Amino acid sequence: MIRIDEIWLATEPLDMRAGPDTALARVVKVFGTARPHCAYLFVNRRGNRMKVLIHDGLGVWLCARRLNQGKFHWAGNRHGDRVELSPEQVTALVQGLPWQRLGAGGVISVV
């Protein structure tokens, strides 16, 4: 439906009262630009709400997700101010699962 080539996660929390303009301003502040066909994910301080800003090439979409129990497994500042995610990692993240164990993060290189 909407083409998404890259998915980025911001490590600093966002006020969930933010609308599309405020979220877009945060994307520009953290990522430098809002590139077409990219999704940008933000979480609140408590970690139970997420907003996703998607630039589809023509305009922006702002979506929200709330967990009724638990928290999203979010990247901390030790990962920098932004992290690129794979589609599999995003699927795990929005379900409240530990996405860091998927992809290259889950590789065992020393026995």
N, CA, C and O atoms as a GROMACS GRO file, in nm:
protein
  444
    1MET      N    1   0.083  -0.119   0.000
    1MET     CA    2   0.000   0.000   0.000
    1MET      C    3   0.087   0.125   0.000
    1MET      O    4   0.074   0.209  -0.089
    2ILE      N    5   0.176   0.140   0.098
    2ILE     CA    6   0.271   0.251   0.102
    2ILE      C    7   0.410   0.190   0.095
    2ILE      O    8   0.445   0.104   0.176
    3ARG      N    9   0.489   0.234  -0.001
    3ARG     CA   10   0.625   0.180  -0.016
    3ARG      C   11   0.714   0.237   0.093
    3ARG      O   12   0.722   0.359   0.110
    4ILE      N   13   0.781   0.149   0.165
    4ILE     CA   14   0.875   0.190   0.268
    4ILE      C   15   1.007   0.118   0.241
    4ILE      O   16   1.015  -0.004   0.247
    5ASP      N   17   1.111   0.197   0.211
    5ASP     CA   18   1.242   0.141   0.181
    5ASP      C   19   1.332   0.133   0.302
    5ASP      O   20   1.414   0.041   0.313
    6GLU      N   21   1.319   0.227   0.393
    6GLU     CA   22   1.402   0.230   0.514
    6GLU      C   23   1.316   0.259   0.635
    6GLU      O   24   1.218   0.334   0.627
    7ILE      N   25   1.353   0.199   0.748
    7ILE     CA   26   1.280   0.219   0.873
    7ILE      C   27   1.382   0.263   0.978
    7ILE      O   28   1.480   0.194   1.003
    8TRP      N   29   1.357   0.378   1.038
    8TRP     CA   30   1.448   0.435   1.136
    8TRP      C   31   1.380   0.453   1.270
    8TRP      O   32   1.262   0.489   1.278
    9LEU      N   33   1.453   0.426   1.375
    9LEU     CA   34   1.403   0.438   1.512
    9LEU      C   35   1.482   0.549   1.582
    9LEU      O   36   1.605   0.548   1.581
   10ALA      N   37   1.412   0.644   1.641
   10ALA     CA   38   1.477   0.749   1.720
   10ALA      C   39   1.484   0.703   1.865
   10ALA      O   40   1.385   0.652   1.919
   11THR      N   41   1.599   0.720   1.929
   11THR     CA   42   1.617   0.669   2.065
   11THR      C   43   1.563   0.762   2.172
   11THR      O   44   1.536   0.718   2.283
   12GLU      N   45   1.548   0.891   2.141
   12GLU     CA   46   1.493   0.987   2.238
   12GLU      C   47   1.341   0.984   2.233
   12GLU      O   48   1.284   0.976   2.125
   13PRO      N   49   1.274   0.990   2.349
   13PRO     CA   50   1.126   0.986   2.350
   13PRO      C   51   1.063   1.109   2.286
   13PRO      O   52   1.124   1.216   2.280
   14LEU      N   53   0.940   1.091   2.239
   14LEU     CA   54   0.860   1.197   2.179
   14LEU      C   55   0.732   1.212   2.260
   14LEU      O   56   0.672   1.113   2.302
   15ASP      N   57   0.689   1.335   2.281
   15ASP     CA   58   0.562   1.362   2.347
   15ASP      C   59   0.450   1.310   2.255
   15ASP      O   60   0.442   1.352   2.139
   16MET      N   61   0.366   1.222   2.304
   16MET     CA   62   0.263   1.160   2.220
   16MET      C   63   0.150   1.256   2.184
   16MET      O   64   0.062   1.219   2.107
   17ARG      N   65   0.151   1.377   2.239
   17ARG     CA   66   0.054   1.479   2.196
   17ARG      C   67   0.097   1.541   2.064
   17ARG      O   68   0.020   1.617   2.003
   18ALA      N   69   0.217   1.511   2.019
   18ALA     CA   70   0.271   1.569   1.895
   18ALA      C   71   0.187   1.528   1.775
   18ALA      O   72   0.150   1.412   1.759
   19GLY      N   73   0.158   1.626   1.692
   19GLY     CA   74   0.087   1.601   1.567
   19GLY      C   75   0.187   1.582   1.454
   19GLY      O   76   0.307   1.572   1.478
   20PRO      N   77   0.138   1.579   1.331
   20PRO     CA   78   0.226   1.555   1.217
   20PRO      C   79   0.336   1.660   1.201
   20PRO      O   80   0.449   1.626   1.166
   21ASP      N   81   0.305   1.786   1.225
   21ASP     CA   82   0.406   1.891   1.208
   21ASP      C   83   0.517   1.881   1.312
   21ASP      O   84   0.635   1.895   1.278
   22THR      N   85   0.480   1.856   1.437
   22THR     CA   86   0.580   1.841   1.543
   22THR      C   87   0.664   1.715   1.520
   22THR      O   88   0.786   1.718   1.538
   23ALA      N   89   0.599   1.606   1.482
   23ALA     CA   90   0.673   1.482   1.454
   23ALA      C   91   0.768   1.500   1.336
   23ALA      O   92   0.880   1.451   1.338
   24LEU      N   93   0.722   1.571   1.232
   24LEU     CA   94   0.807   1.598   1.117
   24LEU      C   95   0.927   1.684   1.156
   24LEU      O   96   1.039   1.660   1.110
   25ALA      N   97   0.904   1.784   1.241
   25ALA     CA   98   1.014   1.867   1.290
   25ALA      C   99   1.115   1.784   1.367
   25ALA      O  100   1.236   1.807   1.356
   26ARG      N  101   1.069   1.688   1.446
   26ARG     CA  102   1.160   1.601   1.520
   26ARG      C  103   1.240   1.512   1.425
   26ARG      O  104   1.359   1.490   1.447
   27VAL      N  105   1.175   1.462   1.321
   27VAL     CA  106   1.245   1.381   1.221
   27VAL      C  107   1.359   1.462   1.159
   27VAL      O  108   1.471   1.412   1.147
   28VAL      N  109   1.331   1.584   1.120
   28VAL     CA  110   1.433   1.669   1.059
   28VAL      C  111   1.546   1.697   1.158
   28VAL      O  112   1.663   1.699   1.120
   29LYS      N  113   1.511   1.719   1.286
   29LYS     CA  114   1.612   1.746   1.388
   29LYS      C  115   1.702   1.625   1.410
   29LYS      O  116   1.824   1.639   1.417
   30VAL      N  117   1.644   1.506   1.422
   30VAL     CA  118   1.720   1.386   1.455
   30VAL      C  119   1.790   1.326   1.332
   30VAL      O  120   1.906   1.286   1.341
   31PHE      N  121   1.720   1.321   1.219
   31PHE     CA  122   1.770   1.251   1.102
   31PHE      C  123   1.825   1.343   0.993
   31PHE      O  124   1.882   1.296   0.895
   32GLY      N  125   1.808   1.474   1.009
   32GLY     CA  126   1.858   1.568   0.911
   32GLY      C  127   1.756   1.603   0.804
   32GLY      O  128   1.742   1.719   0.767
   33THR      N  129   1.685   1.504   0.753
   33THR     CA  130   1.581   1.523   0.652
   33THR      C  131   1.476   1.414   0.668
   33THR      O  132   1.500   1.311   0.732
   34ALA      N  133   1.360   1.438   0.611
   34ALA     CA  134   1.256   1.335   0.602
   34ALA      C  135   1.257   1.286   0.458
   34ALA      O  136   1.204   1.353   0.370
   35ARG      N  137   1.318   1.173   0.434
   35ARG     CA  138   1.333   1.123   0.298
   35ARG      C  139   1.210   1.046   0.253
   35ARG      O  140   1.146   0.978   0.334
   36PRO      N  141   1.176   1.056   0.125
   36PRO     CA  142   1.061   0.981   0.072
   36PRO      C  143   1.080   0.831   0.091
   36PRO      O  144   1.191   0.779   0.081
   37HIS      N  145   0.970   0.762   0.118
   37HIS     CA  146   0.965   0.617   0.133
   37HIS      C  147   1.045   0.569   0.255
   37HIS      O  148   1.102   0.460   0.254
   38CYS      N  149   1.047   0.652   0.358
   38CYS     CA  150   1.111   0.615   0.484
   38CYS      C  151   1.010   0.628   0.598
   38CYS      O  152   0.921   0.713   0.594
   39ALA      N  153   1.024   0.542   0.697
   39ALA     CA  154   0.940   0.546   0.817
   39ALA      C  155   1.030   0.580   0.936
   39ALA      O  156   1.143   0.533   0.945
   40TYR      N  157   0.978   0.663   1.026
   40TYR     CA  158   1.052   0.708   1.143
   40TYR      C  159   0.969   0.676   1.267
   40TYR      O  160   0.855   0.719   1.278
   41LEU      N  161   1.027   0.599   1.360
   41LEU     CA  162   0.955   0.552   1.478
   41LEU      C  163   1.000   0.627   1.603
   41LEU      O  164   1.119   0.652   1.623
   42PHE      N  165   0.902   0.663   1.688
   42PHE     CA  166   0.927   0.732   1.814
   42PHE      C  167   0.845   0.665   1.924
   42PHE      O  168   0.738   0.610   1.897
   43VAL      N  169   0.894   0.670   2.046
   43VAL     CA  170   0.823   0.614   2.161
   43VAL      C  171   0.809   0.723   2.267
   43VAL      O  172   0.883   0.821   2.268
   44ASN      N  173   0.712   0.704   2.358
   44ASN     CA  174   0.697   0.798   2.469
   44ASN      C  175   0.792   0.757   2.582
   44ASN      O  176   0.859   0.654   2.575
   45ARG      N  177   0.797   0.840   2.687
   45ARG     CA  178   0.890   0.813   2.799
   45ARG      C  179   0.860   0.681   2.870
   45ARG      O  180   0.953   0.611   2.910
   46ARG      N  181   0.733   0.647   2.887
   46ARG     CA  182   0.697   0.522   2.956
   46ARG      C  183   0.719   0.399   2.870
   46ARG      O  184   0.725   0.287   2.922
   47GLY      N  185   0.732   0.418   2.739
   47GLY     CA  186   0.761   0.305   2.650
   47GLY      C  187   0.641   0.222   2.609
   47GLY      O  188   0.658   0.115   2.551
   48ASN      N  189   0.519   0.270   2.636
   48ASN     CA  190   0.401   0.191   2.600
   48ASN      C  191   0.325   0.249   2.480
   48ASN      O  192   0.224   0.191   2.438
   49ARG      N  193   0.371   0.360   2.425
   49ARG     CA  194   0.308   0.420   2.308
   49ARG      C  195   0.415   0.452   2.204
   49ARG      O  196   0.527   0.491   2.236
   50MET      N  197   0.376   0.434   2.076
   50MET     CA  198   0.467   0.458   1.966
   50MET      C  199   0.397   0.541   1.859
   50MET      O  200   0.277   0.526   1.836
   51LYS      N  201   0.472   0.629   1.796
   51LYS     CA  202   0.423   0.700   1.678
   51LYS      C  203   0.519   0.674   1.564
   51LYS      O  204   0.641   0.666   1.582
   52VAL      N  205   0.462   0.660   1.444
   52VAL     CA  206   0.540   0.634   1.324
   52VAL      C  207   0.503   0.740   1.222
   52VAL      O  208   0.387   0.756   1.186
   53LEU      N  209   0.604   0.813   1.175
   53LEU     CA  210   0.584   0.910   1.069
   53LEU      C  211   0.639   0.849   0.940
   53LEU      O  212   0.753   0.805   0.936
   54ILE      N  213   0.557   0.846   0.837
   54ILE     CA  214   0.596   0.789   0.708
   54ILE      C  215   0.584   0.898   0.601
   54ILE      O  216   0.481   0.964   0.589
   55HIS      N  217   0.692   0.916   0.526
   55HIS     CA  218   0.691   1.009   0.413
   55HIS      C  219   0.673   0.924   0.288
   55HIS      O  220   0.762   0.846   0.252
   56ASP      N  221   0.558   0.938   0.221
   56ASP     CA  222   0.528   0.852   0.106
   56ASP      C  223   0.569   0.912  -0.028
   56ASP      O  224   0.537   0.857  -0.133
   57GLY      N  225   0.639   1.024  -0.026
   57GLY     CA  226   0.680   1.091  -0.148
   57GLY      C  227   0.590   1.207  -0.185
   57GLY      O  228   0.632   1.296  -0.260
   58LEU      N  229   0.469   1.208  -0.134
   58LEU     CA  230   0.373   1.316  -0.161
   58LEU      C  231   0.338   1.394  -0.035
   58LEU      O  232   0.311   1.514  -0.041
   59GLY      N  233   0.338   1.326   0.077
   59GLY     CA  234   0.301   1.387   0.204
   59GLY      C  235   0.345   1.295   0.317
   59GLY      O  236   0.424   1.203   0.296
   60VAL      N  237   0.294   1.321   0.435
   60VAL     CA  238   0.332   1.240   0.550
   60VAL      C  239   0.210   1.173   0.612
   60VAL      O  240   0.100   1.228   0.610
   61TRP      N  241   0.232   1.056   0.668
   61TRP     CA  242   0.134   0.980   0.744
   61TRP      C  243   0.185   0.974   0.887
   61TRP      O  244   0.305   0.957   0.909
   62LEU      N  245   0.097   0.988   0.984
   62LEU     CA  246   0.135   0.973   1.124
   62LEU      C  247   0.044   0.868   1.186
   62LEU      O  248  -0.078   0.884   1.192
   63CYS      N  249   0.106   0.760   1.231
   63CYS     CA  250   0.032   0.647   1.288
   63CYS      C  251   0.069   0.633   1.435
   63CYS      O  252   0.179   0.672   1.476
   64ALA      N  253  -0.021   0.576   1.515
   64ALA     CA  254   0.005   0.556   1.657
   64ALA      C  255  -0.026   0.412   1.696
   64ALA      O  256  -0.114   0.348   1.637
   65ARG      N  257   0.047   0.362   1.795
   65ARG     CA  258   0.024   0.227   1.847
   65ARG      C  259   0.043   0.233   1.998
   65ARG      O  260   0.135   0.299   2.047
   66ARG      N  261  -0.045   0.164   2.070
   66ARG     CA  262  -0.036   0.159   2.216
   66ARG      C  263  -0.043   0.014   2.261
   66ARG      O  264  -0.125  -0.063   2.212
   67LEU      N  265   0.045  -0.022   2.353
   67LEU     CA  266   0.038  -0.154   2.415
   67LEU      C  267  -0.047  -0.144   2.540
   67LEU      O  268  -0.028  -0.054   2.622
   68ASN      N  269  -0.141  -0.235   2.557
   68ASN     CA  270  -0.224  -0.235   2.677
   68ASN      C  271  -0.148  -0.290   2.797
   68ASN      O  272  -0.176  -0.252   2.911
   69GLN      N  273  -0.051  -0.378   2.772
   69GLN     CA  274   0.033  -0.432   2.878
   69GLN      C  275   0.177  -0.431   2.831
   69GLN      O  276   0.204  -0.452   2.713
   70GLY      N  277   0.268  -0.407   2.921
   70GLY     CA  278   0.410  -0.412   2.888
   70GLY      C  279   0.459  -0.286   2.820
   70GLY      O  280   0.390  -0.184   2.814
   71LYS      N  281   0.582  -0.297   2.768
   71LYS     CA  282   0.647  -0.184   2.703
   71LYS      C  283   0.711  -0.231   2.573
   71LYS      O  284   0.737  -0.350   2.554
   72PHE      N  285   0.735  -0.135   2.484
   72PHE     CA  286   0.811  -0.164   2.364
   72PHE      C  287   0.957  -0.180   2.403
   72PHE      O  288   1.006  -0.108   2.491
   73HIS      N  289   1.026  -0.272   2.341
   73HIS     CA  290   1.170  -0.292   2.364
   73HIS      C  291   1.242  -0.192   2.275
   73HIS      O  292   1.265  -0.217   2.157
   74TRP      N  293   1.278  -0.078   2.333
   74TRP     CA  294   1.334   0.033   2.256
   74TRP      C  295   1.485   0.036   2.268
   74TRP      O  296   1.541  -0.011   2.366
   75ALA      N  297   1.551   0.091   2.168
   75ALA     CA  298   1.696   0.109   2.173
   75ALA      C  299   1.729   0.225   2.266
   75ALA      O  300   1.658   0.326   2.268
   76GLY      N  301   1.834   0.210   2.341
   76GLY     CA  302   1.877   0.317   2.430
   76GLY      C  303   1.975   0.411   2.362
   76GLY      O  304   2.013   0.391   2.247
   77ASN      N  305   2.016   0.514   2.435
   77ASN     CA  306   2.110   0.612   2.380
   77ASN      C  307   2.246   0.552   2.347
   77ASN      O  308   2.322   0.610   2.270
   78ARG      N  309   2.278   0.437   2.404
   78ARG     CA  310   2.406   0.374   2.374
   78ARG      C  311   2.415   0.334   2.227
   78ARG      O  312   2.525   0.310   2.176
   79HIS      N  313   2.302   0.325   2.159
   79HIS     CA  314   2.300   0.294   2.016
   79HIS      C  315   2.312   0.419   1.930
   79HIS      O  316   2.309   0.411   1.807
   80GLY      N  317   2.327   0.537   1.993
   80GLY     CA  318   2.327   0.664   1.919
   80GLY      C  319   2.188   0.724   1.924
   80GLY      O  320   2.103   0.678   2.000
   81ASP      N  321   2.164   0.827   1.844
   81ASP     CA  322   2.033   0.892   1.848
   81ASP      C  323   1.936   0.832   1.748
   81ASP      O  324   1.818   0.869   1.746
   82ARG      N  325   1.983   0.738   1.664
   82ARG     CA  326   1.896   0.673   1.565
   82ARG      C  327   1.951   0.536   1.530
   82ARG      O  328   2.071   0.512   1.536
   83VAL      N  329   1.858   0.446   1.494
   83VAL     CA  330   1.892   0.307   1.462
   83VAL      C  331   1.809   0.267   1.340
   83VAL      O  332   1.689   0.295   1.335
   84GLU      N  333   1.873   0.202   1.242
   84GLU     CA  334   1.797   0.151   1.127
   84GLU      C  335   1.750   0.010   1.158
   84GLU      O  336   1.826  -0.072   1.209
   85LEU      N  337   1.623  -0.019   1.127
   85LEU     CA  338   1.564  -0.150   1.154
   85LEU      C  339   1.527  -0.221   1.024
   85LEU      O  340   1.498  -0.158   0.923
   86SER      N  341   1.528  -0.353   1.031
   86SER     CA  342   1.481  -0.434   0.919
   86SER      C  343   1.329  -0.452   0.934
   86SER      O  344   1.276  -0.430   1.043
   87PRO      N  345   1.260  -0.492   0.828
   87PRO     CA  346   1.115  -0.517   0.840
   87PRO      C  347   1.083  -0.622   0.947
   87PRO      O  348   0.982  -0.610   1.016
   88GLU      N  349   1.166  -0.725   0.960
   88GLU     CA  350   1.144  -0.827   1.062
   88GLU      C  351   1.157  -0.769   1.202
   88GLU      O  352   1.080  -0.804   1.291
   89GLN      N  353   1.254  -0.681   1.223
   89GLN     CA  354   1.272  -0.618   1.353
   89GLN      C  355   1.153  -0.528   1.387
   89GLN      O  356   1.111  -0.524   1.503
   90VAL      N  357   1.100  -0.456   1.289
   90VAL     CA  358   0.983  -0.370   1.314
   90VAL      C  359   0.862  -0.455   1.352
   90VAL      O  360   0.787  -0.418   1.442
   91THR      N  361   0.844  -0.567   1.283
   91THR     CA  362   0.732  -0.655   1.316
   91THR      C  363   0.740  -0.700   1.461
   91THR      O  364   0.640  -0.700   1.532
   92ALA      N  365   0.859  -0.739   1.505
   92ALA     CA  366   0.877  -0.780   1.645
   92ALA      C  367   0.856  -0.662   1.739
   92ALA      O  368   0.790  -0.676   1.842
   93LEU      N  369   0.910  -0.546   1.704
   93LEU     CA  370   0.898  -0.428   1.789
   93LEU      C  371   0.753  -0.389   1.814
   93LEU      O  372   0.716  -0.366   1.929
   94VAL      N  373   0.671  -0.382   1.710
   94VAL     CA  374   0.532  -0.337   1.728
   94VAL      C  375   0.449  -0.440   1.804
   94VAL      O  376   0.341  -0.408   1.854
   95GLN      N  377   0.497  -0.563   1.813
   95GLN     CA  378   0.428  -0.665   1.892
   95GLN      C  379   0.479  -0.671   2.035
   95GLN      O  380   0.431  -0.751   2.115
   96GLY      N  381   0.577  -0.586   2.068
   96GLY     CA  382   0.631  -0.582   2.203
   96GLY      C  383   0.737  -0.688   2.228
   96GLY      O  384   0.767  -0.718   2.344
   97LEU      N  385   0.794  -0.745   2.124
   97LEU     CA  386   0.896  -0.849   2.137
   97LEU      C  387   1.036  -0.790   2.130
   97LEU      O  388   1.052  -0.679   2.078
   98PRO      N  389   1.138  -0.859   2.181
   98PRO     CA  390   1.275  -0.807   2.178
   98PRO      C  391   1.336  -0.815   2.038
   98PRO      O  392   1.398  -0.916   2.003
   99TRP      N  393   1.318  -0.713   1.959
   99TRP     CA  394   1.362  -0.708   1.820
   99TRP      C  395   1.513  -0.710   1.805
   99TRP      O  396   1.563  -0.746   1.698
  100GLN      N  397   1.588  -0.672   1.910
  100GLN     CA  398   1.734  -0.665   1.902
  100GLN      C  399   1.796  -0.802   1.875
  100GLN      O  400   1.911  -0.809   1.830
  101ARG      N  401   1.723  -0.909   1.901
  101ARG     CA  402   1.777  -1.044   1.883
  101ARG      C  403   1.761  -1.095   1.740
  101ARG      O  404   1.811  -1.203   1.707
  102LEU      N  405   1.692  -1.020   1.655
  102LEU     CA  406   1.670  -1.060   1.517
  102LEU      C  407   1.774  -0.996   1.427
  102LEU      O  408   1.826  -0.889   1.458
  103GLY      N  409   1.804  -1.060   1.315
  103GLY     CA  410   1.898  -1.005   1.220
  103GLY      C  411   2.040  -1.014   1.270
  103GLY      O  412   2.076  -1.108   1.340
  104ALA      N  413   2.123  -0.914   1.233
  104ALA     CA  414   2.265  -0.915   1.268
  104ALA      C  415   2.286  -0.909   1.418
  104ALA      O  416   2.389  -0.957   1.468
  105GLY      N  417   2.192  -0.851   1.493
  105GLY     CA  418   2.206  -0.841   1.639
  105GLY      C  419   2.202  -0.976   1.708
  105GLY      O  420   2.251  -0.988   1.821
  106GLY      N  421   2.146  -1.078   1.645
  106GLY     CA  422   2.135  -1.210   1.706
  106GLY      C  423   2.240  -1.309   1.660
  106GLY      O  424   2.233  -1.427   1.694
  107VAL      N  425   2.338  -1.262   1.582
  107VAL     CA  426   2.441  -1.351   1.528
  107VAL      C  427   2.539  -1.388   1.638
  107VAL      O  428   2.582  -1.302   1.716
  108ILE      N  429   2.576  -1.517   1.643
  108ILE     CA  430   2.680  -1.565   1.735
  108ILE      C  431   2.805  -1.585   1.652
  108ILE      O  432   2.805  -1.662   1.556
  109SER      N  433   2.912  -1.514   1.689
  109SER     CA  434   3.035  -1.522   1.609
  109SER      C  435   3.151  -1.588   1.682
  109SER      O  436   3.250  -1.623   1.618
  110VAL      N  437   3.140  -1.606   1.814
  110VAL     CA  438   3.247  -1.670   1.891
  110VAL      C  439   3.187  -1.778   1.978
  110VAL      O  440   3.085  -1.758   2.044
  111VAL      N  441   3.251  -1.895   1.977
  111VAL     CA  442   3.203  -2.006   2.060
  111VAL      C  443   3.302  -2.032   2.171
  111VAL      O  444   3.280  -2.121   2.252
   0.00000   0.00000   0.00000
